């Protein structure tokens, strides 16, 4: 396994300084944002594709710092009912496909998206219950008319480029749990994979270890991000929470740096389960802990995970 980082933690740095910081921290991989909600602070695919010298310099910067590009982070809503927003995110994603293909990156992390509830909707509609019956009718419409057709066509472009999309299971998105990701993968094919981030599963009551074992080979990239559920809040209002992330004391759950939501016992089991299903790739730190600075949160995550990751090949069972 290799320890890496999602580059947005270096939002105050340019690409060169971000790569230097990651390398000096002892990391082996970096995951730059390339559009959508993530932005293009460290990688603007449209601009890089127009300028070979700039692209060569961009690639060389990572190599000079002995960093591998684990994936591009292009998390957008390409199914947004506002066609302008959807098209902007589609343009970013398709440019990222072209860029990834050109430089040999095989994975683009992202979201499946969330449509509206009908053709004339103006905003996305995340549906989580079947009644009144118009909800189940809308969710069926979303999948049959929007989600599966869109990703069936996008999968053709991905396959032609030799790339997969690694979807992050995220509330507010149609693919927010294990079942939904497997449903889309079954409908569209193996171009649909998973960027596994346990932080979004904890507060939904989903066991990440069980999810890993269900997803198996669909997992092609992993985010190391924790979250902590405040049971005192959950007892009187449940886990769904629309309050801003800054209202920490009032929220049902909060993102935390690894180790501050769950202990070594969980994270040891986490990497063991990943290896059990055949994943021995990158563990990319994503820092969104509101109680820590970017630097402190990243450094604590690195220190914690260095003792958790499994680095060597298993080899033969010499003892059995």
N, C-alpha and C positions, 0 to 999 in steps of 0.2 A: 504494500500500500504506500501511497505517496501523500504527503501533507501539503495542501495548497490553500489558496485564499481567493475569495471573490473580491475583485479589485476595487469595488465601491467603497471599501473601508478606507481606501486611500483617496477619497474624493477631493482632498485639498492638494493633491499632487498631480503633476503631469505624468504621462506614461513612463518616461525615463526614470523619474524619481520613485514612482510606484514600484517599478521593477526592482530598483536598487533596494528599496525598503523591504520588499518581499524576500529578496535574496539574502540580505543582511540578517533577516529574522530566521533564516535557515529553512525557508519554504522551497518546495521543488516545483510547484505549479502555480499558475495564476489564471483567473477567469475574468476577462474583461467584459464590461457591458458594451453592447453594440446596438442598443435601441430599445424602443418600447418604453415602459415605465422606468426601466433601469437607467436609461440615458446613454450618452456616447462620450462621456468624459475622457475615457482612455482609448476609445476605438470608434471612429466614424467610418463605417464600411463604405458608404457612398463616396466619401472623399478619398479614402485609401485606394479604392478601385480605379480612380481617375489618375492617380499619380504613382507610377511604378517606383520611383525613387523614395517617395514617402513610405510606401508599403514595405519596401526592402529594409528601410531604416527601422520601421516599426517592428518587423520580425526580428531583425538583428538585435534590437534592444533587449528583447526577451532572451534570446540565445546568449548574448554577452553576459547576462546575469544568471545564466544556467537555469532558466525557467522554461518549462513546457506550458503551452497554452492548453489547459485541460478541456476547455469548452468556451463558447461564447454565451453570454447571458443576454438573451433578447426576449424579455418577459413583457409581452403586450397583450392587448385584447383585439385580435384580428377578426373577431366575430361581433365587435361592437355595432349596435344598430345605427350609430352615427357613422355614415359611410366615410366621412373625412377622417375621423379618428381611426377607423378600421384600416383605411388605405395607408395611412401613415405608418401604422404598425406592420402591415403587410409589406410595405416597401422596405422597412428596416429588416424584416425577417428574410425577405428574398435577397437583399443585398448581403446579408450575413451568410446565407447559403453560398452565394458566389464567392465571397471572401474566404470562407472556411474551405471551400473546395480548392481554391487557388493556393492556399498555404498548408493544406494537409490536416486541418482540424476536422475531426469526425463527429463532433457533438455540438448541438445548439440547445441550450437550456431555455425553457420558456413555459408559457401557460397555454392550455387548450383554448381559453377564451370563454366569454359568456355573452350569448345573444340577448335580444329583448324577448318579450313573450309573444310577439306577433310581427308581421311585416311592417306595420305602421308604428312600432314602438320607438321611443326616442332614447331610452336608457336600458342598460343591461338588466336582466331579471334573474337573480339567483334563486332558484326554487328548491325548497328543502322539505316540502310536505305535499301529500297528494290530494288534500281536501281543503276547501271546496273543489269540486271536480275540475274546475277550469285550470287549477294548478297542474294536475296530471296531464291534462290536454296540452298545456303550454310546454311542459318539460318534454313530452313526446315530440311535439312540433320542433322544439329546439334541436333535439338529437337527429330526427329524421330529415329535417329540411335545412339545417344549418351546420351542425357540428360534424356529422359523418360526411356529408358532401364536401365541405370545405377541406377537411383533413385528408379525404381520399385524393383530392386533386393536389394538395400540398405534398402528400407522401410521394407522388410520382416525381416531383421536382427534387425532393430529398434523395430518393433512390437513385435518380440519374446522376446526382452529384456525389453519391457514395457517403451520405451523411444521415444521421438520425436526429430526431428531435427528442429531447429528454424533458418530459413534462413534469412540472412540480405540482404536487397535489396541494391545492390552495383554496381555502374557503372564499366564496365569491366567484368562483370559477366552476364550470360544469364538471371538470375533473378535480374533485376535492377529496376523494378517498380512493382506496384500493380498488373497490368494485368498479368505479367509473373509469379508472385508468385501464383496467383489464377489458372493460366493455369497448372502449375506443380502440384499443390494440387489436381486439378480436375482429372488429368491424373493418378496420383500415389496414392492418398488417404490422410487420415488425419494424417499420420505420418509426412507429410510435413506441417510445421507451420512457424510462422514468429517471428524473433527477430526484433522488430520495432525500427529503428534508423532514426529519422527525418532529421539528418544532411545531408544525401545523397539525400534526396528528395527535400529540399529547392531549391538547385541550378539547379535541373532539371526542375523546374517549377511545381512540383507535390505538391498539397496541402496535408500536413500530416493529417489534420483533416478528409478530404474526404477519404484519404487512410485508416485511422483507421476504418471508418464506412463501407468501402467496405470489409475489411479483417475480421472484427468482431472476432469471436471465433478462427480464425487462429492465432491470436496474443497470444503468451505464454510467451514472455520475452520482455523487453523494455530497450533500451539504451538511456541515457540522454546525448546527444551531440548536439551542435548547430553548425551552419555555417552561414557565412555572405557573401552575394553576393555584389561585387563592381560594381555597375551599370555603373560607368565611364568606366570600362574596358569592360563590356558586350556590351555596345553600339557600340563598334567598332570591337569586335572580337568574341562575343557570349560567351556561358557559358562553352562549352567544353574546357578543359585546361590541357595541358600535362606538363606545367612548374612545377618544383620542389616546394614542399610545402614551402620551405624556401624563395622563391621569392614572398613574400607576396604582396608587392606593385604592382607587375605586374600581379598577378593572378586575374581571374574572380571571384573566391570564395575562402574562407579560413575557415577551421574548427575553431570554437570558443567554449569557455566554455559557458555553458548554461547561458543565460542572456546577453551575449555579442554579440549575433547574433539576438535574438528575445527577446522581453520584457516579463514581467509577464503576460500581456494580452494573448500572445500566449500560454505560458506554463500552465496557468490556464485552458485555453480551451483544451489544450492537455490532461491533466490528467482527465478532465471532460469527454472528448470524449472516453478515455480508459474505464472509469467506465461505461459510457453509453452502450458500447458493451460488458460489463461483465468482463473486465480485472481489477483486483484489486491486482495484484502481485507486482513483483520487478521492481523498476526503478533503473537501474544499470548505474552509471556514467562512461562514457568513456572519458578520457581526452586526446585530441590531439591538444590543442591550442598552436600554435607556438609563441604567444606573451606572454605566461605565463609559469612560472616554473611548474613542476608537482605538487609541494606542494601548491603553490598559486592557481593554476587552480582548484585543487580538493577542497580546502577549500572554495573557492568562489562558486563552484557548490553546495557543501553541504549546505552552508548558504542560497543560493538562493532557492534550492529545498525544504528545510525544511518548507518554507512558502507556497509551492505550492502543495505538495502531500496531498492526502485525506486519512486519517488514520482510521477513525471510520466507522463502519457499518452504513448504512443509517437508518435502522429501519423503523417503520411505519410513514406514513404521518400524524402526529398528528395534523397538522395545516390545513388539507383539509378534 
